[in-house]
Amino acid sequence: MPFEINDFHVTPLDNGQFVRPVRLYYQQNGASRTWEAVQCHDSVAVLLYHRDHDAFLLVKQFRPAVHMNHPEHLCTYELCAGLVDKEVPLGQIAREEIDEECGFDVPVESISKICSFFTNVGVSGNKQHLFYAEIDDSMKRHEGGGVHTEEILLEFIPCKDARTFIYNESKAKTPGLIFAFHWFWENISPAPRSGNCRTR
């Protein structure tokens, strides 16, 4: 079980690999101000709709920062996502993340941009680029789970249960995921009160 966590503790960070704590100094309306922030990469995220299962495919991960502030949560439910840490088109990064995390081979031309928005505006101010793709069993290449030390579980959320899922506060989830579901219901298929939300 990848979410068996032991010896959890917190220490100050001097030199981070993916985030860099900084103190900002500036003038606002003639007054000197300071702000604590972190510098980090932008990211991509992909809403995946599985046509054969009539379900959204999400990833579950242990997020230490969430657990630090809310110890009752050992995992978060998220969209397939990854850092923008190389100079290639965003759609290609999204395609690679779908492969690495979920095990599906999706042509880059089948991955559609939804929009971009800022996350953690008070701390990091980084941008997330949101995409949408449809998958089916013919695209499955391997079991996914991420690379290196990632321990990612995959979970299907049936369309008929998705509305209940996003309002279930016992399941930690990101605002981007909630927004993506609502985008799907507004642009692809209405949210069902019962039954399914097939796009074909």
N, C-alpha and C positions, 0 to 999 in steps of 0.2 A: 504494500500500500504506500504510494509516494507521499501521502500527507501525514505520515507519522513523524511528528516534529519533537525533538528533544533539545535540551540545553539552549533554549532561546534566550539571548540577552542582547543588549544594545551598548555600543561603544562609539565615541566620536569618530568622524571620518575626516582624515587629512587629505588624502589624494585618492579620489574615486576613479574607477575605470570607465563607468558609463555616465555618471553625474558628477558635477564639480560645484561644491558649495561656494557661494560668493556673497560679498556684501556690496550693495550698490549705493552710491552717493550721488545726489542730484539736488537741483534747486526746483522747487515748485511754488509758483506765485511769490517768489522772492525769499522763501524760507528754505533752509537747508534740511534735507531729509535723507534717511538711510532706509535700506530694505534688504532683507536676507532672501536669497534666491539660490537656485541651482541651475547650471547650464547642462542641457542634455539634448539628445537627438530628437528630431521629429519622428513620426511613426506612420505606418500604414495599418489599416484594419479592414477586414473583409467580412461582409455578411454573406454566409453560404447557405443557399437553399438547396436541399437534396430533393430532386424531383421524384425519385422512386419511393422515398420514405415520407414525402410530404411533410418535411421537418427542416428546422434550422440546425445546422451543425455548429456547435460551440466547443470551445476548449475550456478545460478546468486546470487551474494552476495554483500552487501555493505561492502567495504573495506576502513576503515577510513584512512589508510596510503596513499592509492591511491587518495582519495578525498582531503586529506591535500595538496598534491602536484599538483593535477589536479582536481580542484573543479568542472569541467564540467562533471566529471564521478561520477554518483551515484551508479553504480554497475559494477562489473567485470564478465566476462564470464570465467568459469573455468571448469577443469575436476573435477569430484567427488574426494575428497581428504581429508586427515586427518593427524594428528600428530602421530608419532611413540613415544608414551608415556607410553608403557607398554611392558613387556617381553613376547610377543607372536609372532608367525611367521608373517612376513609381509603380506603374503597372507590372513591371518585371519583378520588383521587390515583392509586391503582393502575390504574384504567381509562385515565387520561391517559398514564401511563407505558407501558402496553401499546401505545397508539396511537403515541406519539412514538418509542419505541425499536424496536418490532417491526412497526408498520404494520397492526395488527388492531383492528377496532372490536368490542369486547366489551361487551355490556350490563352495567351495574353490578350488576344483580341476579344475574348469572351468575358473579360473582366471589365466592368463598367465603373467609372468614377461617379460617386454620388455627390460628395462635397468635401470641403476641408473645414476644420474648426480648431479652435485653441482649447487646450486642456491645461489644468493646473495653473490657471492664470495668475494666482497669487504666489506661486512658488517657482515654477519653471517657465511658463508661457510657451511651451512647445506646441507644435501644430500636429494634428492627426488628419491623415488623408483617408477618407472612407470610400470603400469600393463595394461592389455587389457582383456575385457570380453564382451561377447555377451549376450544380454537380449531379452526377448520377453514378450508378455502380460501374459503368463501363470506364470511368475515369480513375477508378481506384488502382493505385500502384503498390502501396505498402501501408503499414499500420499507422504511420505518422508518429506523433509523440515528441517531436522536436529534435534538436541536435545537441551534442556535447552534454552539458549537465542538466538540460531541460528535462523535466518530468511532467509531461502534458497528457492529460486524459481527454478523450473526446466524448461528447454527449449530444445526442439528438434531442431537441425539444420539438415535439410534434406541433404542427400549426394549431391544432385544436386546443392545445394547452398553453400556447405562448402568451396569451393575454394574462392568464392567471400567474404564469411564471414571472413576468416582469414586475408584478405588484406583490410578489412574495418576498417580504423583507428578510426572511430567514436565509435566503440565497443571495450571497454577495455578488453584485454585478456592476458593470460600468455604465455611466450615462450614455456612452457611445453605442453600447448594445441596445439600450432602451430606445434611443433615437433611431437606430437602424431598423428595428422592428416596426416602429411607427412609419418610417419611410416606406417600408415594404407594403404595409397595409394601405398607404395612400397612393402608391405608384404601381404596385404589381398586382396585389390581390387584397380585397378588404379583409379585415380581421374577422374571423368567424366567431359567432356566439356559441356555435356548436358545429360539428362537421369539420371539413378540411378547408384548405386555402390553396388548392392546386392552381398553378399558373398555366397549365396546358389543358 
